[in-house]
């Protein structure tokens, strides 16, 4: 009689952060392989579906375009985020039009200067505690800034904060 649980008692397991991260990596790899999409896109989709892999795969198979659109993902495998100079470019945010200005565009094609990107992402990550749902800087664009772009645009400390924000691991 003493070993019987009370109605409100439940079994639980405490996971380490490393274990959770490894499990997430495994899930991202699995979804990436099944759907044939890049890892960073699989990660964004899993977060959008609150890590419910079965529901994600089922909905993706039903209507991949709608799923990608709602999650803010454009799977353009030809675009790799990189800073480039564009002759005649002027940043819509700071209005800088220096000919030596490095610029970056997400898969949506909205382009801004390096300085504006770094400030925007640093503000979102450091000041606002955002980690996984950072949107493109363009008005009314719901494309998510992917992990590769964040790594490219911010310093190492900010990138580590982005990658290992304890609140983003499971709950987003």
Beta strands, then each sheet from edge to edge (+ up, - down):
strand 1: 84-85
strand 2: 102-105
strand 3: 111-113
sheet 1: 1+ 2- 3+
end
